Amino acid sequence: MPGTVGVVAYGAGDDGGKTDKGSGLPPVTATVTRSDLARQGTVTGSLGYGDKQPLLSGVSGTVTWMPKPGATVAQGQNAFKADGRPVPIVYGGAPLYRALRPGTKGPEMERALAALGYTGFTADEEYTDKTAAAVKRRQKKLGVPQTGTVEPAGLVVAGDKTRVTGHEVMPGEPLGPGSPVTAATG
């Protein structure tokens, strides 16, 4: 298809495109160029959120709440509730496998607390009394006992935000440590 060139002219007001009150300037013009599409291609694929992964429970109890499929759960939000207690997500690379208390190493928890706006401690490798104080403030906000200790069953570690794709159990069903709770994608 050959290219075409056109000129568009317009004027201000209703003076038929004449100059503005004798300013001596011509009406504003611009050149419009039309040409062929340079390149196109077709590819096959599917859009999605990635591979489904189970979110595992670290707690024993009864499922009392779960996010709806399609919901996105971010750091600090609840992955689910067991026995009415919230089990939030924190971002990290490894699951929590031991209790965190002063004197232990707990970088994921400290980074999570800092990202959630808690202050008064240094987000490093060392879980200190100051970290425990921040954990107590977080526990108070969650409405759980304020121990300052983080138990493995008290949270779920994920790499980033997760999108719930389905439920592995339903509210009212029992959970045990290692039980899949929801299916999720990144």
N, C-alpha and C positions, 0 to 999 in steps of 0.2 A: 504494500500500500504506500503510495507516495506521501511524503510529508506535506502539510499545508501550513501556511502562515497567515495570520490574521492580525488585525490591529483593533484594540478595544479602546474606545475613548469615552470619557464621562466628564461631566461638569458638575459643579456644586450648585445647589438650588434649582430654580426653575428658569434659568436664563438661557436654556437651549444650548448649553455647552460653551457659552461665551466666557471670556475672561472675567475674573472676579473683580468687579467694580473698577475696571480700568487699570488693573495692576500691570498690564502689559505682558503677563505670562500666558502661554498657550494652555489649553486644557491638558490634563494629565493623560498620558498615553503609555501603553505597554505592549510589547510584542509577545504574541502567544504562538508557541510552536507545538505542533502535533506531530508525533512520529510513531513508528512501529514499536511493539514490545521487543526489547533486546533479547531476552532469553526466558524460557520457561522450562519446567521439568515436572515430572510426576514421580513421586516416591510412595511406597507402601509402608504402612506402619500402624501402630495403634497408640492412642494417648492413654495414659494411666498414671498411677501414683507409685509404681514400683511393686516389688514383690511383697506379698503379705507376710508378716511376721507375727507370731503370737506375743502378747504381753503376758508375762507370767506373774502369778501371785507369789509373794513371799510369806503370806499370812494364812493362818487357818481361821475359818469362820464361815459365815453365810453372806453371800452377795446381797447387799441391800440397795445398791445403786450402780448404774453403769451409764456412760455417755451413749447417746444415740448414734447409730451408724451414720457416717458422713461427718460427724463432729471432729474438729481438730482440737487436740489436747496439747497445750504448751507447758513449759516448765512452771511448776508451782500449782498447776491445775490438777484436779483429781482424775486419776486413771480409772478409779472405781471406788466403791465403799464396801467395806466388809464389817459386819456387825455394827453398822452405823458410823464407823470410823473412816475418815478419808484416807486414801492411799494416793498421794500426789506423785507426779512425774518430776524428776530432776534430770538434767542433761549430764551425760558422762560417757565414758568409754567402756567401763566394766561394771558388772552388777555389784551391788553392795553385798558382801559376803560375811561381814562381821559388824558388831555393834561399834558405833563411833562415839567416843567419849574422850574427855581430856587425856592427852598422852598418846592417842592413836593418830595415824595418818588418815586424812579425810579431804583430799583436794576437791572432789566432785561436790561434796556437801557445802564446802566453803564457797566455791565458785557459784553454786546455785543460790545460796543465801545472798551473796553480793549482787547477783543478777536480779534477785527479787527485791532489792532495795534495803536489805539489812546491813547495818554498819556496826562499828565498834570492835572489829577484829581484822586481822590481816588474812586475805584469801591466799593462803600458801599451802604447804603440805601438812602443817601441824594443826591438829584439832586441839584447841586450847580452852581454858575456862571462858575466855571471851567468845569463842565460837559457841560453846555450850549456852552462854547467855543469849546469843542471837537465836539459837535453836529453840530455847524456851519461849522467846517472843513469837517465833513462828508456830510453835506448838499451841500457844495460847490462842493465836489467830485461827488455827485449825479446830480448836475446841477439843483437843486431846490432852492427856496428862502432860504436865510441863516438867519433864525429867532432864532435859538438856542432852540426853543420849538419843542417838538415831539408831533404831533397830533395823536390820535388813528387811523385816516385814513391813516397815512403816513407809516405804516408798518404792517406786519403780524407776529404774535408771533406763533412759532412752537416749539415743544419739542426738535427737532434735525433736521438733514438733511431730506428733503422730496423728494420723487420720484414721479414725475407727472405721473399719470396713465390715465388721460383724462381731457377733458375740459367740464366745465358746461356751459360756454358761449363762444362765438367766438369773435375774434377781430371785432370791429364795433358795438357790442351789448352794450346796456346800463347796468350800474351797479348801485346798491344802497347799502347803509350800510346793512351788513348782507347777501348780495347776495353770493351764492357759485360761485367761479371762476374756480377752478380746483379740480379734485379729486386727492388725493395723499396718499401715504403710507410712512411708515418710511423707 
